[in-house]
Amino acid sequence: MGTYNLPRNVKGEGRILFIFTGKSMLYTVAGGLIGFLLFYIVLSLLGYSFAGLIMIVVFAFIGFIIGSLKMPNLEKFSFTRKTGGENIDDIIKRAIKFKTKGKKIYVYEEEKTNAK
């Protein structure tokens, strides 16, 4: 008799603290660091350290969203029709690369013909 491996559900095993993947954890920390550097230091000097903590949480949440969610595919808007299903961070990276290089992006589409 040979051995038989049972298939098992491995979804979620690569997650840290249940909701974070490696990429989303990195973006969350980066967002929190941006919130700390931009707002917390300045607001704590002015005596509003609690507002600075709120800004850290807001920026960390924005980082989490960028690192973990995908662009929805909505037929109503042309932007979401073109980018639907892609990771938000990939869209942002592509937009930054497009702006910095100043080049055009060419998209080739197949011709629609009526085959009879």
ChimeraX attribute file (.defattr): number of C-alpha atoms within 10 A of each C-alpha:
attribute: neighborCount
match mode: 1-to-1
recipient: residues
	/A:1	3
	/A:2	4
	/A:3	5
	/A:4	6
	/A:5	6
	/A:6	6
	/A:7	6
	/A:8	6
	/A:9	7
	/A:10	7
	/A:11	7
	/A:12	11
	/A:13	9
	/A:14	11
	/A:15	14
	/A:16	12
	/A:17	8
	/A:18	9
	/A:19	11
	/A:20	18
	/A:21	18
	/A:22	13
	/A:23	14
	/A:24	20
	/A:25	20
	/A:26	16
	/A:27	24
	/A:28	24
	/A:29	17
	/A:30	17
	/A:31	22
	/A:32	23
	/A:33	18
	/A:34	17
	/A:35	21
	/A:36	21
	/A:37	13
	/A:38	14
	/A:39	20
	/A:40	22
	/A:41	15
	/A:42	14
	/A:43	17
	/A:44	14
	/A:45	9
	/A:46	9
	/A:47	10
	/A:48	14
	/A:49	16
	/A:50	12
	/A:51	14
	/A:52	21
	/A:53	18
	/A:54	15
	/A:55	20
	/A:56	23
	/A:57	18
	/A:58	15
	/A:59	22
	/A:60	24
	/A:61	17
	/A:62	16
	/A:63	23
	/A:64	24
	/A:65	16
	/A:66	22
	/A:67	22
	/A:68	19
	/A:69	14
	/A:70	17
	/A:71	18
	/A:72	14
	/A:73	16
	/A:74	14
	/A:75	11
	/A:76	8
	/A:77	9
	/A:78	11
	/A:79	12
	/A:80	15
	/A:81	14
	/A:82	13
	/A:83	17
	/A:84	16
	/A:85	14
	/A:86	15
	/A:87	16
	/A:88	19
	/A:89	19
	/A:90	14
	/A:91	15
	/A:92	12
	/A:93	11
	/A:94	11
	/A:95	11
	/A:96	12
	/A:97	12
	/A:98	13
	/A:99	11
	/A:100	8
	/A:101	8
	/A:102	9
	/A:103	9
	/A:104	8
	/A:105	7
	/A:106	6
	/A:107	5
	/A:108	6
	/A:109	6
	/A:110	5
	/A:111	6
	/A:112	6
	/A:113	6
	/A:114	5
	/A:115	4
	/A:116	3
